[in-house]
Amino acid sequence: MILVPLRGSINQELVELACDLPVPSRVILGEVPAMITFLAAALFLSHQKPVLTLDVKSGEMLSGIRHFRVSVEADDPVTQVEFYVNNELRDSDSSVPYDFNLDTVDQSDGDLQLTFAAYTNRGDSAKSQVDVKIDNGVAEGAAPHVAKGIDYLTSNNWDSALLQGRIALKISPENNQARMVMARAYLGKGVLDKAEKYAQDWHSSEPNSSEAVELLSGIDVRRAFSTLSHGGADRATALNDIQNALKSAIVARQDLMQSKLDAIGKPNDDNVVSYVDIALAAGRLNLAIKALTPTAFEHLDRNDLTNRLAYAQLMSGDVSGALQTLKQVQRLAKMDAYGYALIAVASSLAHQDNDAGRNIVNAAAMDPNDAGVLTAQAYLAARAGKSADLQKAVTALATTAPSLSETNYYLSLLGNTQGNFEDARKYFEETLFIDPLSVEAYVLEGNNYLGFAVASKKGSDDQAFRAKSAQAMYNVALAVRPESYHALAGLALAHMIVVEKDDALKYAIAANKAAPTQPLTLYVMSAAYSMAGDTRNAYEADRTAWHYDSTVLAGRAVPGGLDAWNYYKHYGQMPVMAPPK
């Protein structure tokens, strides 16, 4: 019999085992050397090489990204498992479970050989090989994959959308719809750099695509809030980054709106409604008013014209002009639901609360589900501090018009009102993603920061930063609408809080110049003059404010900064309504 030489450690173990046997056993089996021979032969015969178990079979059809898990049975520790594609090493794994991925989009459709190999510390090895077939539907062309990708986008299935977009681009590398799928899917996943790459490729290939421009502006908005949530940088740097990202989104959307206006040309009887709708979407209220004057007054029976004119007047701060327009329609023609909603908001701003109540009831009776009516109800409830009515209106809005920027604005406002700041921030972001030109959203956020600044310890770093944050939001609002008196008045107040007298007065005067008959701008200007030590101008501005708001301001003394802020907070909230249809 030939003995197989064993390693020293194993021989020693066998000797110890044999010596431990009782004497009769040693007699039967012979002396220790005979026992060693017997046990060594048994161990040699029982030793097995590694055995691999795969979760893929030969003949299987693979597509997309395929995950493999390999199980290995072996007498000795497994040191490594390797994965080969057509004899090319792709990956290795040295710890249980042994997992591998194959991105089949990187492979050509057709036959493919996969090999898995296992190795032990004894030097043993084993391989298992399967032949599979790759089928990603390349032969179908790009269009079906783009269509599938769009379907996945609608259900927020970002990874599946990415897969279909990649297949489409593999078939047709310059396919802009496939780039769109990729950009939106990466945006959904929060991978902003890749989203921007595909959106920019799309825009470069198709510079007149409004969808590409809107997507790029949306990416800038997401980047702004990503900066806010991830932190890392110091507060001042983060705030500057947010401002820049939002302003980049604004410029992109403004350029798009201007190109649309240029494409329409000068307004005339045939295109005036389309022209005004774009002007309103761009926040260019004066342009809309100019286009509708005197046309709307010549056609008082056309609610599509009169509503648009009154809306532009109201949003620009010309409350008396909006009331005049709508009352002419009431007297000489017929109001629709949206017109009643408009006059309700304008009446409230003029402190004509009975008229406001009567008109909003008329509006709701005519069309309770109209977005303009619902947003007017939300505004009136917020202005009056009626939280239950605000909740009811916002819930109805979220049900009937969830994709409107105005709906998300009121959801954000409701979150702030209820102290749910996480929801408020989420809906604020969504408002700007839908419409980065929402002046109202920027002003609302500026007001929130200003409120926190007022509540902070006077002279503290925290107060200074919150005031700076408010200033940042108001400045972004002015990038959309330079004549926004709410943003200008907010800036004046934000500078008053930190006793920056010159800047406070500069912005207060600018706010009053933008809306000279607004009691808000006059009252804020009075406070700014008072802080600057100009008592005569402070007194004159205060008395003029009395004239335009005798209900609230008559008899009040020249205000300080806190008095002006309290008036702004309670009576200066911007009217926000869905635009007329």
FIKEGU-298006 format. One record per residue (C-alpha): x, y, z; residue number from 0. Coordinates in steps of 0.05 Angstrom, whole numbers. Layout:
N
c1,c2,c3,seq
X,Y,Z,NUM
...
***
This chain:
581
c1,c2,c3,seq
0,0,0,0
27,69,-19,1
20,122,35,2
2,192,15,3
48,240,52,4
7,290,93,5
24,358,120,6
57,358,188,7
-3,387,224,8
-49,332,198,9
2,276,215,10
7,304,286,11
-69,304,294,12
-73,232,270,13
-18,210,318,14
-55,242,376,15
-120,210,354,16
-89,141,349,17
-53,146,415,18
-118,164,449,19
-150,98,429,20
-153,43,482,21
-99,-12,481,22
-145,-67,451,23
-161,-22,394,24
-88,-10,380,25
-77,-84,381,26
-132,-97,331,27
-111,-41,285,28
-38,-50,295,29
9,1,323,30
2,76,311,31
35,77,241,32
-19,30,215,33
-73,75,245,34
-42,136,212,35
-42,101,145,36
-115,82,153,37
-140,151,173,38
-98,188,121,39
-128,145,66,40
-198,159,92,41
-186,235,92,42
-157,233,23,43
-215,195,-6,44
-268,241,28,45
-238,308,6,46
-280,344,-48,47
-265,401,-96,48
-311,463,-94,49
-381,456,-122,50
-416,519,-151,51
-490,530,-152,52
-516,586,-198,53
-582,622,-203,54
-578,626,-279,55
-586,569,-329,56
-561,557,-399,57
-610,582,-451,58
-638,636,-405,59
-658,703,-437,60
-627,763,-403,61
-644,837,-407,62
-632,900,-367,63
-587,894,-307,64
-583,821,-284,65
-561,803,-214,66
-527,736,-201,67
-515,701,-134,68
-466,642,-131,69
-465,590,-75,70
-401,549,-64,71
-394,484,-25,72
-323,466,-7,73
-284,429,48,74
-235,486,53,75
-246,561,59,76
-263,596,-7,77
-215,653,-21,78
-247,682,-84,79
-302,674,-135,80
-292,704,-204,81
-342,725,-258,82
-323,721,-332,83
-362,746,-393,84
-338,712,-457,85
-273,693,-421,86
-261,765,-399,87
-255,775,-324,88
-309,825,-303,89
-311,820,-227,90
-290,781,-166,91
-317,772,-96,92
-282,745,-34,93
-339,745,16,94
-406,711,24,95
-454,722,-10,96
-419,720,-77,97
-458,772,-117,98
-447,798,-188,99
-483,844,-236,100
-485,844,-311,101
-508,907,-347,102
-535,874,-410,103
-545,942,-445,104
-470,944,-452,105
-472,878,-490,106
-495,864,-560,107
-561,828,-566,108
-547,754,-580,109
-509,696,-550,110
-464,705,-490,111
-421,658,-448,112
-417,668,-372,113
-366,633,-328,114
-361,631,-253,115
-298,603,-219,116
-285,589,-145,117
-217,580,-110,118
-199,554,-41,119
-140,565,5,120
-119,493,-8,121
-107,512,-81,122
-168,476,-108,123
-213,508,-160,124
-276,494,-199,125
-314,529,-256,126
-386,531,-279,127
-405,557,-347,128
-473,576,-378,129
-492,601,-447,130
-546,655,-446,131
-579,701,-496,132
-582,777,-489,133
-647,809,-514,134
-659,883,-498,135
-705,893,-558,136
-653,932,-598,137
-684,907,-662,138
-750,942,-644,139
-719,1011,-654,140
-716,1070,-605,141
-789,1093,-604,142
-819,1035,-564,143
-765,1043,-511,144
-777,1118,-506,145
-851,1105,-498,146
-837,1055,-442,147
-790,1103,-409,148
-843,1158,-408,149
-892,1109,-377,150
-842,1093,-323,151
-831,1167,-310,152
-905,1178,-297,153
-903,1125,-242,154
-836,1151,-213,155
-801,1086,-231,156
-735,1121,-244,157
-690,1060,-253,158
-735,1027,-304,159
-741,1093,-341,160
-665,1099,-342,161
-659,1029,-371,162
-707,1044,-428,163
-674,1111,-441,164
-605,1077,-445,165
-630,1024,-493,166
-662,1079,-537,167
-597,1118,-538,168
-558,1056,-555,169
-602,1047,-616,170
-605,1122,-633,171
-550,1162,-597,172
-578,1230,-617,173
-650,1215,-597,174
-673,1276,-558,175
-735,1242,-529,176
-689,1189,-500,177
-645,1244,-471,178
-707,1274,-440,179
-724,1207,-408,180
-654,1202,-380,181
-653,1273,-354,182
-720,1268,-320,183
-704,1200,-290,184
-638,1224,-262,185
-673,1287,-236,186
-724,1242,-201,187
-666,1204,-168,188
-633,1269,-148,189
-571,1256,-191,190
-568,1328,-214,191
-502,1328,-253,192
-525,1271,-298,193
-594,1302,-305,194
-563,1367,-327,195
-517,1331,-376,196
-574,1298,-414,197
-618,1360,-411,198
-561,1403,-437,199
-547,1353,-493,200
-620,1357,-511,201
-620,1433,-509,202
-556,1438,-550,203
-587,1393,-603,204
-654,1428,-601,205
-643,1499,-575,206
-715,1521,-588,207
-745,1466,-545,208
-784,1499,-489,209
-789,1432,-453,210
-713,1427,-451,211
-706,1497,-424,212
-760,1485,-371,213
-724,1421,-350,214
-658,1457,-343,215
-690,1510,-300,216
-722,1456,-258,217
-655,1424,-247,218
-627,1491,-223,219
-684,1495,-173,220
-670,1425,-147,221
-596,1442,-142,222
-614,1503,-99,223
-652,1460,-50,224
-600,1405,-52,225
-550,1456,-28,226
-598,1475,28,227
-611,1403,51,228
-541,1375,45,229
-506,1431,81,230
-431,1424,86,231
-412,1495,66,232
-416,1553,114,233
-483,1588,117,234
-463,1649,78,235
-434,1607,21,236
-494,1561,20,237
-541,1621,17,238
-502,1651,-41,239
-504,1584,-78,240
-579,1580,-69,241
-589,1650,-97,242
-546,1635,-157,243
-581,1570,-173,244
-650,1602,-168,245
-629,1661,-210,246
-602,1614,-263,247
-670,1579,-265,248
-704,1647,-271,249
-660,1669,-329,250
-672,1604,-366,251
-748,1610,-358,252
-748,1685,-375,253
-709,1671,-439,254
-760,1619,-458,255
-818,1666,-445,256
-785,1721,-486,257
-774,1673,-544,258
-848,1655,-542,259
-868,1729,-542,260
-821,1741,-601,261
-853,1683,-638,262
-923,1712,-629,263
-903,1783,-650,264
-940,1846,-632,265
-1008,1836,-600,266
-1069,1843,-644,267
-1142,1822,-642,268
-1125,1751,-663,269
-1067,1737,-616,270
-1078,1783,-556,271
-1101,1728,-509,272
-1042,1683,-524,273
-995,1743,-519,274
-1022,1764,-452,275
-1020,1694,-424,276
-946,1690,-439,277
-934,1759,-410,278
-970,1739,-346,279
-931,1674,-342,280
-867,1715,-349,281
-889,1761,-293,282
-890,1820,-341,283
-954,1850,-315,284
-945,1919,-346,285
-937,1887,-414,286
-1002,1850,-405,287
-1038,1913,-382,288
-1012,1952,-442,289
-1034,1898,-490,290
-1105,1897,-462,291
-1116,1972,-458,292
-1163,1996,-487,293
-1183,1931,-520,294
-1215,1901,-458,295
-1258,1963,-446,296
-1282,1960,-518,297
-1305,1888,-507,298
-1333,1886,-437,299
-1374,1825,-458,300
-1310,1785,-466,301
-1292,1757,-398,302
-1228,1728,-427,303
-1203,1799,-437,304
-1232,1835,-377,305
-1210,1780,-328,306
-1139,1782,-354,307
-1136,1857,-349,308
-1164,1858,-278,309
-1117,1802,-258,310
-1056,1839,-283,311
-1079,1903,-249,312
-1091,1867,-183,313
-1024,1831,-184,314
-987,1895,-200,315
-1017,1929,-139,316
-1068,1972,-175,317
-1127,1949,-133,318
-1171,2009,-150,319
-1158,1997,-225,320
-1178,1924,-218,321
-1242,1943,-181,322
-1259,1995,-234,323
-1250,1945,-290,324
-1292,1892,-257,325
-1347,1939,-234,326
-1355,1962,-306,327
-1365,1890,-326,328
-1416,1881,-270,329
-1454,1943,-292,330
-1452,1935,-367,331
-1441,1861,-382,332
-1441,1795,-345,333
-1391,1768,-295,334
-1366,1696,-295,335
-1342,1656,-235,336
-1270,1678,-243,337
-1290,1751,-247,338
-1329,1745,-182,339
-1269,1713,-150,340
-1224,1770,-173,341
-1270,1824,-148,342
-1276,1787,-81,343
-1200,1790,-72,344
-1196,1862,-95,345
-1252,1882,-47,346
-1216,1848,10,347
-1153,1887,-5,348
-1194,1951,-4,349
-1223,1930,64,350
-1292,1922,33,351
-1304,1858,70,352
-1379,1853,58,353
-1369,1859,-17,354
-1313,1808,-14,355
-1357,1758,22,356
-1416,1767,-25,357
-1374,1761,-88,358
-1336,1698,-66,359
-1403,1665,-51,360
-1427,1683,-122,361
-1362,1655,-151,362
-1368,1589,-114,363
-1441,1582,-133,364
-1424,1589,-206,365
-1363,1542,-208,366
-1340,1513,-141,367
-1283,1473,-174,368
-1252,1530,-214,369
-1179,1538,-195,370
-1186,1613,-194,371
-1245,1609,-146,372
-1209,1560,-100,373
-1145,1601,-98,374
-1186,1663,-83,375
-1220,1626,-26,376
-1152,1605,1,377
-1126,1676,-2,378
-1186,1705,33,379
-1182,1653,88,380
-1107,1665,98,381
-1117,1740,99,382
-1172,1734,151,383
-1133,1684,193,384
-1187,1631,185,385
-1146,1567,189,386
-1205,1519,181,387
-1228,1554,117,388
-1156,1556,92,389
-1149,1481,104,390
-1215,1467,67,391
-1196,1509,6,392
-1126,1481,2,393
-1151,1409,7,394
-1199,1423,-50,395
-1143,1454,-91,396
-1097,1395,-79,397
-1153,1348,-103,398
-1175,1386,-165,399
-1110,1420,-188,400
-1050,1387,-155,401
-1000,1407,-209,402
-1012,1482,-205,403
-956,1524,-175,404
-1010,1563,-138,405
-1035,1499,-105,406
-965,1483,-80,407
-957,1555,-57,408
-1019,1548,-13,409
-996,1480,12,410
-931,1513,33,411
-969,1571,65,412
-1013,1521,102,413
-952,1483,127,414
-921,1546,155,415
-988,1566,187,416
-992,1498,221,417
-919,1496,242,418
-905,1439,195,419
-841,1469,166,420
-817,1406,132,421
-880,1403,89,422
-877,1478,79,423
-806,1473,51,424
-825,1413,7,425
-883,1450,-25,426
-843,1514,-32,427
-792,1474,-72,428
-847,1443,-114,429
-877,1511,-128,430
-812,1536,-157,431
-799,1471,-195,432
-865,1482,-231,433
-855,1556,-239,434
-788,1587,-221,435
-819,1655,-237,436
-866,1653,-178,437
-852,1720,-145,438
-904,1704,-93,439
-866,1642,-69,440
-801,1680,-62,441
-835,1735,-23,442
-871,1684,21,443
-804,1652,38,444
-773,1720,50,445
-829,1736,98,446
-818,1671,135,447
-744,1686,144,448
-760,1758,165,449
-809,1732,217,450
-755,1688,247,451
-707,1747,246,452
-756,1790,285,453
-764,1734,336,454
-689,1724,344,455
-646,1757,396,456
-633,1828,376,457
-562,1839,349,458
-546,1764,348,459
-511,1728,291,460
-573,1686,282,461
-616,1748,272,462
-566,1776,223,463
-565,1712,182,464
-641,1705,181,465
-646,1777,157,466
-595,1762,103,467
-635,1701,83,468
-698,1744,77,469
-660,1794,35,470
-636,1738,-10,471
-707,1714,-24,472
-732,1784,-37,473
-674,1797,-85,474
-691,1733,-123,475
-763,1758,-128,476
-737,1823,-158,477
-698,1783,-210,478
-766,1760,-235,479
-805,1825,-225,480
-761,1886,-211,481
-822,1928,-195,482
-850,1881,-142,483
-869,1929,-85,484
-878,1870,-37,485
-806,1848,-49,486
-780,1920,-44,487
-818,1933,20,488
-794,1867,48,489
-722,1887,33,490
-732,1953,69,491
-758,1917,130,492
-703,1865,129,493
-651,1921,130,494
-689,1957,186,495
-685,1895,229,496
-609,1898,229,497
-609,1975,232,498
-581,1986,162,499
-614,2054,155,500
-590,2076,87,501
-609,2011,52,502
-675,2009,89,503
-693,2078,63,504
-669,2064,-7,505
-714,2003,-15,506
-773,2036,20,507
-771,2094,-29,508
-765,2045,-87,509
-825,2005,-62,510
-867,2069,-58,511
-845,2089,-127,512
-868,2021,-154,513
-936,2027,-119,514
-947,2099,-96,515
-1020,2089,-74,516
-1007,2026,-34,517
-1014,2039,41,518
-962,1984,54,519
-907,2021,16,520
-925,2087,49,521
-925,2058,119,522
-859,2022,109,523
-829,2086,79,524
-853,2125,140,525
-817,2076,186,526
-754,2081,143,527
-754,2157,144,528
-764,2155,220,529
-705,2108,229,530
-663,2155,186,531
-683,2214,230,532
-724,2249,176,533
-786,2264,219,534
-820,2310,168,535
-821,2259,111,536
-838,2204,161,537
-899,2244,183,538
-922,2259,111,539
-915,2186,90,540
-954,2164,151,541
-1011,2213,138,542
-1015,2193,65,543
-1019,2120,86,544
-1079,2139,129,545
-1113,2164,67,546
-1106,2098,29,547
-1123,2054,89,548
-1166,2094,136,549
-1196,2029,164,550
-1131,2005,196,551
-1081,2062,196,552
-1120,2125,210,553
-1098,2157,275,554
-1035,2116,283,555
-970,2150,300,556
-908,2147,256,557
-888,2073,257,558
-824,2040,278,559
-796,1981,240,560
-834,1930,282,561
-899,1967,271,562
-887,1967,197,563
-871,1892,198,564
-935,1876,236,565
-976,1915,185,566
-940,1879,127,567
-951,1812,160,568
-1025,1821,172,569
-1047,1864,113,570
-991,1860,61,571
-996,1788,40,572
-992,1782,-35,573
-1055,1760,-70,574
-1044,1693,-104,575
-1094,1667,-154,576
-1090,1617,-211,577
-1087,1659,-274,578
-1149,1665,-317,579
-1163,1614,-371,580
***
